[in-house]
Amino acid sequence: MHAPPKADYPIIDPHTLPDADGFVFGFPTRFGMMASQMKAFFDSTGSLWQKGALHGKPASMFTSTASQGGGQETTIMTAVTQLTHHGMIFVPAGYSAGGVMFGVDKAQGGSPWGAGCLAGADGSRQPSEAELAEAENTGKQLATVAKKLKA
């Protein structure tokens, strides 16, 4: 997608997913659904699916779009099918971020389905403080559930 490589970020091997207690998957939106690269990643987990290796693991999601109304909710709604086929537990943040989700004074991404960012058509817009707070809250919600399930 013309994004520069990020040498300092590790690239996960799908076969190491069973080692994790939970997941927060993030991916850009393309025409109201996950980008094809993320779909290919999930497609590569077929052997894990056959073994039930991810069954019962909690997962949340976040996304970005080029514009308001760009499909943040539909992207996550349609991506939940990947989790469902693995028997994973979808953990949406809902409106637990408090006032952040109710702010309408500035344009912002996100929904009760998952954190989101309005990235702009060229991807240059960085997440706002509200969008970052929502993403942090999503991570906290997922970590709380993962910790309880692990216990």
C-alpha positions in Angstrom: 0.0 0.0 0.0 3.0 2.3 -0.5 3.8 2.5 3.2 7.5 2.6 4.0 8.8 -0.4 5.8 9.3 -0.1 9.6 12.4 -2.0 10.3 12.1 -1.6 14.1 8.6 -3.2 14.3 8.6 -7.0 14.4 6.4 -8.8 11.9 4.3 -11.5 13.5 4.4 -15.0 12.1 0.8 -16.3 12.1 2.0 -19.6 13.6 3.0 -17.8 16.8 -0.5 -16.5 17.4 -1.4 -19.4 19.8 1.3 -18.1 22.1 -0.6 -14.9 22.8 -3.3 -14.5 25.5 -5.2 -12.0 23.4 -5.0 -9.7 20.3 -5.7 -6.2 19.2 -5.7 -6.4 15.4 -5.3 -3.1 13.5 -5.7 -2.6 9.8 -6.7 0.1 7.3 -10.1 0.2 5.6 -10.4 -0.3 1.9 -13.9 0.4 0.6 -15.6 -0.5 3.8 -13.6 -3.7 4.6 -10.2 -4.8 5.8 -7.3 -4.3 3.5 -6.5 -7.3 1.3 -3.1 -7.7 3.1 -4.9 -8.3 6.4 -7.3 -10.7 4.8 -4.3 -12.6 3.4 -2.9 -12.7 6.9 -6.1 -14.3 8.2 -6.2 -16.6 5.3 -2.8 -17.9 6.3 -4.2 -19.1 9.7 -6.1 -22.1 8.2 -4.0 -24.7 10.0 -4.6 -22.9 13.3 -8.3 -22.9 12.5 -8.3 -26.6 11.8 -6.6 -27.3 15.2 -8.8 -24.8 17.1 -5.6 -23.2 18.3 -7.2 -19.7 18.7 -10.5 -20.9 20.1 -11.5 -18.9 23.2 -8.9 -16.2 22.8 -10.1 -12.6 23.1 -9.5 -10.1 20.3 -10.3 -6.4 19.6 -9.8 -4.4 16.5 -9.1 -0.9 15.3 -9.0 0.7 11.9 -8.4 3.9 9.9 -10.2 5.4 7.0 -9.5 8.2 4.5 -12.7 10.1 5.4 -15.6 10.3 7.7 -18.2 7.8 6.6 -15.4 5.7 5.1 -16.5 2.5 6.7 -14.9 2.1 10.1 -17.9 0.3 11.5 -18.5 -2.0 8.5 -14.8 -2.8 8.4 -14.8 -4.2 11.9 -18.2 -5.8 11.5 -17.1 -7.7 8.5 -13.7 -8.6 10.1 -15.5 -10.2 13.1 -16.2 -13.1 10.8 -12.5 -14.0 10.9 -12.6 -14.2 14.7 -15.9 -16.1 14.7 -14.5 -18.9 12.5 -11.6 -19.3 14.9 -14.0 -19.3 17.9 -12.3 -16.2 19.3 -14.1 -13.8 21.6 -14.7 -10.3 20.2 -14.1 -7.7 22.8 -15.5 -4.3 21.7 -14.8 -1.3 23.8 -18.4 -0.1 23.5 -18.8 3.4 24.9 -16.5 2.6 27.9 -14.2 5.5 26.9 -16.7 7.9 28.5 -16.8 11.3 27.0 -14.4 10.6 24.2 -16.9 8.8 22.2 -19.6 11.4 22.7 -17.4 14.3 21.4 -18.8 15.9 18.3 -17.0 19.2 18.4 -14.2 17.8 16.1 -14.0 15.2 13.5 -12.8 11.9 14.9 -12.8 8.2 14.0 -13.8 5.3 16.1 -17.1 3.6 17.1 -18.3 1.2 19.8 -17.0 -1.6 17.5 -13.4 -0.4 17.8 -11.0 2.5 17.9 -10.5 4.3 14.6 -8.6 7.2 13.0 -9.4 9.5 10.2 -6.2 9.2 8.3 -7.0 11.4 5.3 -7.0 10.4 1.6 -3.2 10.4 1.5 -2.8 8.9 5.0 -1.0 11.9 6.4 -3.3 12.8 9.2 -2.1 11.6 12.6 -4.5 10.3 15.3 -6.0 13.0 17.5 -5.8 12.9 21.2 -9.4 11.7 21.4 -8.6 8.9 18.9 -5.5 7.9 20.8 -7.5 7.8 24.1 -10.1 5.6 22.4 -7.3 3.2 21.2 -5.8 3.1 24.7 -9.2 2.3 26.2 -9.7 -0.5 23.6 -6.3 -2.0 24.7 -7.3 -1.7 28.4 -10.6 -3.4 27.8 -9.0 -6.2 25.9 -6.2 -6.7 28.5 -8.9 -6.8 31.3 -10.7 -9.6 29.5 -7.5 -11.5 28.6 -6.3 -11.4 32.2 -9.6 -12.8 33.5 -9.6 -15.6 30.9 -6.0 -16.4 31.6 -6.8 -16.7 35.4 
